[in-house]
Amino acid sequence: MNDAVSELPLGYASLKAGHIAAVVTNLEMLSPPAKPMPRPFPPGVSLAPLERSDLSAYRTLYRKVGEDWLWYSRLVMADDELRAIFDDPRVDIFALRKDEQTIGLLELDFRQDRQCELAFFGLIAEAIGQGLGRALMNAALERAWSRPIDRVWLHTCTFDHPAAVGFYIRSGFRPYAFQVEVAPDPRLSGHLPPQAAPHVPLIAPNLL
């Protein structure tokens, strides 16, 4: 997390052609939930460490979970950088599985002293709306607070599911900061298909 603060000018600002911008909401939890909300995984659903030997398989799951919400950071990351994260024992990566299908991703990053970043958390589209998000969050918080930490934090943005901020607040997180993220549109670079995240307009440079 970057704690540096810079002041943006008031009013509108134009983006460079082919770029996108999102408002990021940062949220934190400074103590374990007072009363965990019981929501076990239903029969046939389980959470297990993800096999880390295959970066391509990880990126396939990452894309399947995040394509609708324009997740792209791990798709544009160099293999050696991603491998360094995978090989770090302070990063826990889990796959949520239903029978033989992988339906969700959970990544907990403990690389900051006495902190846990809920780095990635999500379900494939077919698994949304079945109560699995609550069960997955409960499992995430249980694992995070089982370590000697003082803080769990995460961020979400305006490209994400419209219910995301409310879900995190109901889970016990408190919003504490906004940021603006500007990046090249990953749909124009081929890292995501043009039809990804249809709620975010795709504006190609030659159309500006």
C-alpha positions as CSV (number, residue, x, y, z in Angstrom):
1,M,0.0,0.0,0.0
2,N,1.3,3.5,-0.9
3,D,0.6,6.0,2.0
4,A,1.9,9.0,0.0
5,V,-0.8,11.6,-0.4
6,S,-1.0,14.0,-3.3
7,E,-3.8,16.5,-3.9
8,L,-5.6,16.3,-7.2
9,P,-6.9,19.5,-8.8
10,L,-10.6,20.2,-8.4
11,G,-12.9,19.6,-11.3
12,Y,-12.6,17.4,-14.3
13,A,-9.4,16.0,-15.8
14,S,-9.1,14.3,-19.2
15,L,-7.3,11.0,-19.5
16,K,-4.7,10.0,-22.1
17,A,-6.3,8.1,-25.0
18,G,-6.7,4.4,-24.3
19,H,-6.6,4.8,-20.5
20,I,-9.2,4.2,-17.8
21,A,-9.6,5.7,-14.3
22,A,-11.3,4.3,-11.2
23,V,-12.1,5.7,-7.8
24,V,-10.6,3.3,-5.2
25,T,-12.1,2.9,-1.7
26,N,-9.7,1.7,0.9
27,L,-11.2,-0.1,3.9
28,E,-9.7,-1.5,7.1
29,M,-10.6,-3.6,10.1
30,L,-8.5,-3.0,13.3
31,S,-9.8,-5.8,15.5
32,P,-11.5,-9.2,14.9
33,P,-15.3,-9.1,14.4
34,A,-17.0,-9.1,17.8
35,K,-19.4,-11.7,16.8
36,P,-18.6,-13.8,13.7
37,M,-21.5,-14.3,11.4
38,P,-22.0,-18.1,11.0
39,R,-22.1,-19.1,7.4
40,P,-20.4,-22.4,6.7
41,F,-19.7,-23.6,3.2
42,P,-22.5,-25.8,2.0
43,P,-21.9,-29.5,1.2
44,G,-19.6,-30.0,-1.7
45,V,-17.9,-26.6,-1.3
46,S,-14.4,-26.4,0.2
47,L,-11.4,-24.0,0.5
48,A,-8.0,-25.3,-0.1
49,P,-4.5,-23.9,-0.9
50,L,-4.0,-23.2,-4.5
51,E,-1.4,-25.2,-6.4
52,R,1.3,-22.6,-7.1
53,S,3.4,-24.4,-9.7
54,D,1.4,-23.2,-12.7
55,L,1.3,-19.4,-13.2
56,S,-0.9,-19.9,-16.3
57,A,-3.6,-21.8,-14.3
58,Y,-3.6,-19.1,-11.6
59,R,-4.0,-16.4,-14.2
60,T,-6.8,-18.4,-15.8
61,L,-8.7,-18.5,-12.5
62,Y,-7.9,-14.8,-11.8
63,R,-9.3,-13.8,-15.2
64,K,-12.4,-16.0,-14.7
65,V,-13.1,-14.4,-11.4
66,G,-12.2,-10.8,-12.2
67,E,-12.9,-10.3,-15.9
68,D,-16.4,-8.9,-15.3
69,W,-14.8,-6.3,-12.9
70,L,-11.8,-5.4,-15.0
71,W,-9.2,-7.1,-12.8
72,Y,-5.9,-6.8,-14.7
73,S,-2.9,-6.3,-12.4
74,R,-1.8,-10.0,-12.3
75,L,-2.4,-10.3,-16.0
76,V,0.1,-7.6,-16.9
77,M,2.6,-8.5,-14.2
78,A,5.8,-10.1,-15.3
79,D,6.2,-13.8,-14.6
80,D,9.2,-13.3,-12.3
81,E,7.4,-10.7,-10.3
82,L,4.3,-13.0,-9.9
83,R,6.5,-16.0,-9.1
84,A,8.2,-14.0,-6.3
85,I,4.7,-13.4,-4.7
86,F,3.8,-17.1,-5.2
87,D,7.1,-18.2,-3.5
88,D,6.7,-15.9,-0.5
89,P,5.6,-17.9,2.5
90,R,3.9,-14.7,3.8
91,V,1.3,-14.9,1.0
92,D,-1.6,-17.4,1.3
93,I,-3.5,-18.3,-1.9
94,F,-6.7,-20.4,-1.8
95,A,-9.1,-21.8,-4.3
96,L,-12.7,-22.2,-3.5
97,R,-14.0,-25.4,-5.1
98,K,-17.5,-26.9,-5.6
99,D,-17.3,-30.5,-6.4
100,E,-14.6,-30.6,-9.2
101,Q,-15.0,-27.0,-10.3
102,T,-12.9,-24.1,-9.0
103,I,-15.3,-21.2,-8.3
104,G,-13.4,-18.6,-6.3
105,L,-10.1,-17.1,-5.3
106,L,-8.8,-15.8,-2.0
107,E,-5.4,-14.3,-1.5
108,L,-4.1,-13.0,1.9
109,D,-0.9,-11.0,1.9
110,F,1.0,-10.8,5.3
111,R,4.1,-9.2,3.9
112,Q,3.5,-5.9,5.8
113,D,4.4,-6.3,9.5
114,R,1.4,-7.1,11.6
115,Q,-1.0,-6.5,8.7
116,C,-3.0,-8.6,6.3
117,E,-4.1,-7.3,3.0
118,L,-7.1,-9.1,1.6
119,A,-5.5,-8.9,-1.8
120,F,-7.9,-10.8,-4.0
121,F,-11.4,-12.0,-3.1
122,G,-14.0,-13.1,-5.5
123,L,-16.3,-15.7,-7.1
124,I,-16.9,-16.7,-10.7
125,A,-20.1,-15.3,-12.1
126,E,-22.0,-18.6,-11.8
127,A,-21.3,-18.8,-8.1
128,I,-22.5,-15.3,-7.1
129,G,-25.8,-15.0,-5.3
130,Q,-25.6,-18.3,-3.4
131,G,-24.3,-17.0,-0.1
132,L,-20.8,-18.2,-0.8
133,G,-19.4,-14.7,-0.7
134,R,-20.3,-14.4,3.0
135,A,-18.9,-17.9,3.8
136,L,-15.7,-17.0,1.9
137,M,-15.3,-13.7,3.8
138,N,-15.8,-15.5,7.1
139,A,-13.1,-17.9,6.2
140,A,-10.8,-15.1,5.1
141,L,-11.2,-13.2,8.4
142,E,-10.8,-16.3,10.5
143,R,-7.5,-17.1,8.7
144,A,-6.3,-13.5,8.8
145,W,-7.0,-12.9,12.5
146,S,-5.4,-16.3,13.5
147,R,-2.1,-14.5,12.8
148,P,-0.5,-12.0,15.2
149,I,-1.8,-8.9,13.3
150,D,-3.3,-5.5,14.2
151,R,-5.0,-4.7,10.9
152,V,-6.8,-6.3,7.9
153,W,-7.3,-4.0,4.9
154,L,-8.4,-4.1,1.3
155,H,-9.4,-1.9,-1.5
156,T,-12.2,-1.9,-4.1
157,C,-13.0,0.4,-6.9
158,T,-15.8,1.7,-9.1
159,F,-15.2,-1.0,-11.6
160,D,-16.1,-3.6,-9.1
161,H,-19.5,-5.1,-8.2
162,P,-21.9,-2.3,-7.1
163,A,-22.6,-4.1,-3.9
164,A,-18.9,-4.6,-2.9
165,V,-18.5,-1.6,-0.6
166,G,-21.7,-2.4,1.3
167,F,-20.7,-6.0,1.6
168,Y,-17.3,-5.1,3.1
169,I,-18.8,-2.6,5.5
170,R,-21.3,-5.3,6.7
171,S,-18.4,-7.6,7.2
172,G,-16.8,-5.2,9.6
173,F,-14.5,-3.0,7.5
174,R,-14.4,0.8,7.7
175,P,-13.7,3.0,4.7
176,Y,-10.8,5.3,5.4
177,A,-9.4,6.8,2.2
178,F,-10.1,7.3,-1.5
179,Q,-7.6,7.1,-4.3
180,V,-7.8,7.5,-8.1
181,E,-6.1,4.9,-10.2
182,V,-5.3,5.6,-13.9
183,A,-4.0,2.8,-16.1
184,P,-3.9,1.6,-19.7
185,D,-7.1,-0.2,-20.6
186,P,-6.2,-3.9,-20.5
187,R,-8.9,-4.6,-23.1
188,L,-6.9,-2.6,-25.7
189,S,-3.7,-4.4,-24.9
190,G,-5.3,-7.8,-25.3
191,H,-4.9,-8.8,-21.6
192,L,-8.7,-8.9,-21.4
193,P,-11.2,-9.4,-24.2
194,P,-13.0,-6.4,-25.6
195,Q,-16.3,-7.5,-24.1
196,A,-15.0,-7.7,-20.5
197,A,-16.6,-5.4,-17.9
198,P,-19.3,-4.0,-20.2
199,H,-20.3,-1.5,-17.5
200,V,-17.0,0.3,-18.2
201,P,-17.1,1.9,-21.7
202,L,-14.3,0.8,-24.1
203,I,-13.0,3.9,-25.9
204,A,-10.3,3.1,-28.3
205,P,-7.7,5.8,-29.1
206,N,-8.7,6.0,-32.8
207,L,-12.2,6.8,-31.8
208,L,-11.3,9.9,-29.7
